[in-house]
């Protein structure tokens, strides 16, 4: 009887030792897993911190040239027009043509205000064509027109060689819009008189 109790007591003690060993083993396994997870997390955090704290390179700044001021040199061309003296009619017979127009009159037609007023009119009204400025075109256009008995300017047209680039047309346009002249006279009577006026174009920089 006594031997049976001792045997059960030994079995109980053995079971306690086995159970205690199992608990210890489980704790060690849990700590190892937790430590491994923590190490992995810390490693990830450390890597992120390294990436975040790495110096940032401003490639735009590296490639940017020093501040410089570039002055663009541009040349602006302008054009002006001036009027010359009317062609001489000396030696021309004082007779009208079939249309009653005189190439020469006893008293020649006169622009109101004289030559200076005529110069101002041409300078203020001629618009130098941009096409001619771009082509550096300049020269003289001779415009022929008629001053009738009432001093009105009619039948303006360019004669001789044409300059082109709109210069001839512009000269004719401006002459056609001139105010009334003092008409020419023959034997005290107002007559139609043909005149030729040179318009000179010049480019200025």
RAKAJO-V80877 format. One record per pair of residues at least 12 apart in sequence whose ideal C-beta (glycine too) atoms are under 6 Angstrom apart, sorted by sequence separation. I is the first residue (numbers start at 1). GAP is how many residues later the second one is. D is the distance in whole Angstrom. If there is no record, write none. Layout:
BEGIN
<<I & GAP & D> <I & GAP & D>>
END
This chain:
BEGIN
<<92 & 12 & 4> <143 & 13 & 6> <144 & 13 & 6> <89 & 14 & 6> <158 & 14 & 6> <89 & 15 & 4> <143 & 15 & 6> <144 & 15 & 5> <156 & 16 & 5> <141 & 17 & 5> <142 & 17 & 5> <142 & 18 & 5> <156 & 19 & 5> <156 & 20 & 5> <141 & 22 & 6> <139 & 24 & 5> <153 & 25 & 5> <141 & 26 & 6> <141 & 27 & 5> <137 & 28 & 5> <143 & 28 & 5> <152 & 28 & 6> <171 & 28 & 4> <143 & 29 & 6> <151 & 29 & 4> <135 & 30 & 6> <141 & 30 & 4> <145 & 30 & 6> <151 & 30 & 5> <143 & 32 & 5> <151 & 32 & 5> <132 & 33 & 4> <131 & 34 & 5> <147 & 34 & 5> <149 & 34 & 6> <167 & 34 & 6> <83 & 35 & 6> <131 & 35 & 6> <132 & 35 & 5> <83 & 36 & 6> <129 & 36 & 6> <147 & 36 & 6> <129 & 37 & 4> <109 & 38 & 4> <83 & 39 & 4> <81 & 41 & 6> <129 & 41 & 6> <149 & 41 & 4> <148 & 44 & 5> <81 & 45 & 4> <101 & 45 & 6> <146 & 46 & 6> <147 & 46 & 5> <126 & 48 & 5> <146 & 48 & 5> <79 & 49 & 3> <125 & 49 & 5> <144 & 52 & 5> <79 & 54 & 5> <142 & 54 & 6> <143 & 54 & 5> <77 & 56 & 5> <142 & 56 & 5> <140 & 58 & 5> <141 & 58 & 5> <140 & 60 & 5> <138 & 63 & 5> <138 & 64 & 5> <138 & 65 & 5> <111 & 70 & 6> <109 & 72 & 5> <110 & 72 & 4> <109 & 74 & 6> <109 & 75 & 5> <108 & 76 & 6> <107 & 77 & 6> <107 & 78 & 4> <105 & 79 & 3> <106 & 79 & 6> <106 & 80 & 5> <105 & 81 & 5> <109 & 84 & 5> <105 & 86 & 6> <105 & 88 & 5> <102 & 89 & 5> <101 & 91 & 5> <102 & 91 & 5> <103 & 91 & 5> <100 & 92 & 6> <101 & 93 & 5> <86 & 109 & 6> <87 & 109 & 4> <86 & 111 & 6> <84 & 114 & 4> <83 & 116 & 6> <81 & 118 & 6> <82 & 118 & 5> <81 & 120 & 5> <80 & 122 & 6> <79 & 124 & 5> <77 & 126 & 6> <78 & 126 & 5> <77 & 128 & 5> <75 & 130 & 6>>
END
